[in-house]
Amino acid sequence: MRRVVVAAALTTLVFSACASQERPEGIVERWLLALNQGAAGEPDRYAPNAASEEVLPGWEHLDPGELDVVEVARAGRTQGDACDGVTRVVGFRVVRLDGSQFRSVACVRGARVTQLTNRVGSTDLIFPSEGGAPIRDERAGVWGIAIGVGVALVIVGEGLMRLVRVRKSD
C-alpha cells in the first residue's frame, strides 16, 4: 500500500511540472523580439505575416536590430467584437531605429497573435513607462504552492530514506 501511495504522489508531482500557461504579454513580447531578428527570428511562429508587416514593413529583408524600443502593456480583456471573439488583448509600442513609433493592440488566442487592432476601449492597456501597472504574475499563491511542494519532496525523501534504512537493518 505504501508503494502505491508513494508512486501516486511522485507521479502527481512529476506531471504537475509539465503544465504550462502562456502569458499573453510573453507571447507578444516574444513575437516582437523575433520580428526584431528578421527572418532568422521566425516571427511567423507567433503571428501572421500581415501583422508583422504592419509593425515592421519589409522585415524579411531588414538587418536584425531595427527596433530600438519594444514595450508591452499588461494584458486586458476586449470589449465587444474588437478581436473577433478573442478575449485577451495586449497593448504594445515599438520605436524603430529611424525614430518612428508604432502603437497597437495585439489580439492573442492560445500561443499566437491573431490580429492587430486599435478598436479596444480598455484603460488597462497603459504601458509601464506611462505609469501603468508592472507586468507580473497575479497568482501570489503559486509561490506558496512551490514552497509547499519543495517541503513535501524533502519529507517524502526523508521518509523513503528511513524506510530503506529500517529494511536494511532487519
Solvent accessible surface area in square Angstrom, and as a share of the most:
residue,aa,sasa,rsa
1,M,180,0.80
2,R,161,0.59
3,R,181,0.66
4,V,102,0.58
5,V,85,0.49
6,V,40,0.23
7,A,55,0.43
8,A,56,0.44
9,A,38,0.30
10,L,69,0.34
11,T,64,0.37
12,T,90,0.52
13,L,39,0.20
14,V,93,0.53
15,F,136,0.57
16,S,70,0.45
17,A,86,0.66
18,C,97,0.58
19,A,82,0.64
20,S,102,0.66
21,Q,143,0.64
22,E,82,0.37
23,R,104,0.38
24,P,21,0.13
25,E,15,0.07
26,G,9,0.09
27,I,1,0.01
28,V,0,0.00
29,E,74,0.33
30,R,97,0.36
31,W,0,0.00
32,L,0,0.00
33,L,90,0.45
34,A,10,0.08
35,L,0,0.00
36,N,23,0.12
37,Q,86,0.38
38,G,4,0.04
39,A,63,0.49
40,A,94,0.73
41,G,17,0.17
42,E,85,0.38
43,P,0,0.00
44,D,79,0.41
45,R,150,0.55
46,Y,34,0.13
47,A,0,0.00
48,P,43,0.27
49,N,74,0.38
50,A,78,0.61
51,A,4,0.03
52,S,0,0.00
53,E,58,0.26
54,E,89,0.40
55,V,0,0.00
56,L,8,0.04
57,P,83,0.52
58,G,29,0.28
59,W,11,0.04
60,E,82,0.37
61,H,165,0.74
62,L,67,0.33
63,D,106,0.55
64,P,85,0.54
65,G,31,0.30
66,E,46,0.21
67,L,10,0.05
68,D,93,0.48
69,V,54,0.31
70,V,41,0.24
71,E,25,0.11
72,V,9,0.05
73,A,0,0.00
74,R,55,0.20
75,A,12,0.09
76,G,4,0.04
77,R,145,0.53
78,T,27,0.16
79,Q,114,0.51
80,G,75,0.72
81,D,107,0.55
82,A,4,0.03
83,C,2,0.01
84,D,100,0.52
85,G,64,0.61
86,V,7,0.04
87,T,77,0.45
88,R,74,0.27
89,V,0,0.00
90,V,0,0.00
91,G,2,0.02
92,F,0,0.00
93,R,40,0.15
94,V,0,0.00
95,V,27,0.16
96,R,41,0.15
97,L,109,0.54
98,D,116,0.60
99,G,53,0.51
100,S,45,0.29
101,Q,91,0.40
102,F,36,0.15
103,R,110,0.40
104,S,7,0.04
105,V,18,0.10
106,A,0,0.00
107,C,0,0.00
108,V,7,0.04
109,R,131,0.48
110,G,65,0.62
111,A,58,0.45
112,R,93,0.34
113,V,0,0.00
114,T,47,0.27
115,Q,50,0.22
116,L,26,0.13
117,T,12,0.07
118,N,114,0.58
119,R,160,0.58
120,V,19,0.11
121,G,57,0.55
122,S,21,0.13
123,T,114,0.66
124,D,87,0.45
125,L,25,0.12
126,I,82,0.41
127,F,10,0.04
128,P,52,0.33
129,S,80,0.52
130,E,86,0.38
131,G,71,0.68
132,G,15,0.14
133,A,45,0.35
134,P,70,0.44
135,I,56,0.29
136,R,149,0.54
137,D,70,0.36
138,E,130,0.59
139,R,131,0.48
140,A,83,0.64
141,G,48,0.47
142,V,61,0.35
143,W,185,0.65
144,G,47,0.45
145,I,118,0.60
146,A,56,0.43
147,I,117,0.59
148,G,39,0.38
149,V,54,0.31
150,G,31,0.30
151,V,81,0.46
152,A,41,0.31
153,L,83,0.41
154,V,108,0.62
155,I,113,0.57
156,V,43,0.24
157,G,30,0.29
158,E,74,0.33
159,G,38,0.37
160,L,60,0.30
161,M,103,0.46
162,R,145,0.53
163,L,42,0.21
164,V,83,0.48
165,R,139,0.51
166,V,91,0.52
167,R,133,0.48
168,K,164,0.70
169,S,95,0.61
170,D,147,0.76
